[in-house]
Amino acid sequence: MVHWSAEEKQLISSVWGKVNVEECGAEALARLLIVYPWTQRFFDNFGNLSSPTAIIGNPKVRAHGKKVLTSFGEAIKNLENLKATYSKLSELHCDKLHVDPENFRLLGDILIIVLAAHFG
């Protein structure tokens, strides 16, 4: 378990407060699906993912990207209890959807790139 100092928590919350979850979430998920096309198999009900243009313009990709970053925001509000915050999502993604945990690392890496591009 990570123990955050009060200063770290404040800094994380401050930075996250500047994130446009709709824009950055859509961009991060779209980049994941484009750069790592095998991740598209988890989104077969999203419709057209046949090209980068289709992915970027796909409303379901945009909506789910926003949903993902919104859940990150909830986690930031509960930094002391991340396990409880993500227990149901973890169960869904692991047990029902069978998502390889490595995909979350890839998403994290892409999110860092997206945030760096937005906040330079």
Secondary structure, 3 states (H helix, E strand, C coil): CCCCCHHHHHHHHHHHCCCCHHHHHHHHHHHHHHHCHHHHHHHHHHCCCCCHHHHHHCHHHHHHHHHHHHHHHHHHHCHHHHHHHHHHHHHHHHHHCCCCCHHHHHHHHHHHHHHHHHHC
